[in-house]
Amino acid sequence: MNIKEIDDFLKENAEPEFRDFSASLIPAGGGKLLGVRLPILRKLAARIAKGDWEDYFLKAPEVYTEHTMLKGFLLGYIKDIDVLLKYLELYIPKINNWAVCDSPLSGLKLIRKHQEKVWSFLQDYIEDKREFYARAAACLLMCFFVDDKYIDETLLALSRMKAEGYYRQMGVAWAISVCYVKFPAKTEEFLKEKTLDVFTHNKAISKIRESFRVGKADKERLQALKR
């Protein structure tokens, strides 16, 4: 498929009602929407990945949010970690809302086989003061580094994120809630240290308490840790 064929396909599969609904969830400035559902975008990315996907990634315009998301989904089909990191470095600056961040980045399963290299790659993004650079780092930590080997380093990295902005704060809070579900004792001790800003700290506790995988007694104890 060439760029025009891909663009025509997107427009043919756009749903005005879904566009309007999605627009209500994505912050202003996040880009224009066509209203194409995620399963369709993922299937289209799989088709593009079989051809000259690099040409599409580098040359296709990004008029709509779906254009950017499609490029993000292409990253999930890369089989070489060095190539993935090259294109991930190009993709992260395109992120201007949570939608083009969370769904594409959560699909980068190759990272699980190359954690050490990706961990090094993430350090600059963890320290970055730009809201969505930090959001991207939080998302990748949450998806691929909440395990026995990295849990302590992941919690520390999340506490180091100081970028301003609601979407960085929410990304960190969400990541901490995932840490709690998998490592409750370690994460509770982390929360007791109060290394997060107040909003992120309290939002993390709220998200943990919303989980069906956290018991009532634990939720009541965590509520007392709110600041």
FENLINQUI-V159262 format. One record per residue. N is the residue number from 1. SS is DSSP state (2 for helix, 1 for strand, 0 for the rest). OMEGA is omega in whole degrees, -180 to 180 (999 if undefined). Layout:
n: {N;N}
ss: {SS;SS}
omega: {OMEGA;OMEGA}
This chain:
n: {1;2;3;4;5;6;7;8;9;10;11;12;13;14;15;16;17;18;19;20;21;22;23;24;25;26;27;28;29;30;31;32;33;34;35;36;37;38;39;40;41;42;43;44;45;46;47;48;49;50;51;52;53;54;55;56;57;58;59;60;61;62;63;64;65;66;67;68;69;70;71;72;73;74;75;76;77;78;79;80;81;82;83;84;85;86;87;88;89;90;91;92;93;94;95;96;97;98;99;100;101;102;103;104;105;106;107;108;109;110;111;112;113;114;115;116;117;118;119;120;121;122;123;124;125;126;127;128;129;130;131;132;133;134;135;136;137;138;139;140;141;142;143;144;145;146;147;148;149;150;151;152;153;154;155;156;157;158;159;160;161;162;163;164;165;166;167;168;169;170;171;172;173;174;175;176;177;178;179;180;181;182;183;184;185;186;187;188;189;190;191;192;193;194;195;196;197;198;199;200;201;202;203;204;205;206;207;208;209;210;211;212;213;214;215;216;217;218;219;220;221;222;223;224;225;226;227}
ss: {0;0;2;2;2;2;2;2;2;2;2;2;0;0;0;2;2;2;2;2;2;2;2;0;0;0;0;0;0;0;0;1;0;0;0;0;0;2;2;2;2;2;2;2;2;2;2;2;2;0;0;0;2;2;2;2;2;2;2;0;0;0;0;1;2;2;2;2;2;2;2;2;2;2;2;2;2;0;0;0;2;2;2;2;2;2;2;2;2;2;2;2;0;0;0;0;0;0;2;2;2;2;2;2;2;2;0;0;2;2;2;2;2;0;2;2;2;2;2;2;2;2;2;2;2;2;2;0;0;0;2;2;2;2;2;2;2;2;2;2;2;2;2;2;0;0;0;0;0;0;2;2;2;2;2;2;2;2;2;2;0;0;0;0;0;2;2;2;2;2;2;2;2;2;2;2;2;2;2;2;2;2;0;2;2;2;2;2;2;2;2;2;0;0;0;0;0;2;2;2;2;2;2;2;2;2;2;2;2;2;0;0;0;0;0;2;2;2;2;2;2;2;2;0;0;0;0}
omega: {175;-175;-180;179;178;180;178;179;179;-179;178;-178;178;179;-177;-179;178;176;-178;178;-179;-179;180;-178;-177;-175;176;-177;-179;178;178;-179;170;-177;177;-176;-175;-180;179;178;-180;179;178;178;179;178;-179;-177;179;-179;-178;-176;-179;178;178;-178;-173;-171;-176;178;179;-180;-177;176;-180;176;-179;180;180;177;177;179;178;-179;-179;-179;179;-175;-179;-173;-180;176;179;-178;176;-177;174;177;177;-176;-174;177;178;-174;178;173;-175;-175;-179;177;-164;-176;179;-175;180;-179;-176;-172;178;-179;-178;-178;-175;-174;-174;-179;-179;177;177;179;-173;-171;180;-179;176;-178;-173;-178;179;-170;-173;169;179;177;179;179;179;180;-180;176;-179;-174;-168;-177;174;-179;-176;-176;-169;-172;-179;180;179;178;179;180;179;179;-179;-177;-176;179;177;173;-178;-174;169;-179;-179;178;178;179;179;179;-180;177;176;176;-178;-179;-177;-178;-173;-176;-180;-176;177;177;177;180;179;-180;175;-180;-180;170;-171;-178;-178;178;-177;180;177;179;179;-179;175;-178;177;-175;175;-178;178;-176;-177;-179;179;180;180;179;-180;179;180;179;-179;-179;999}
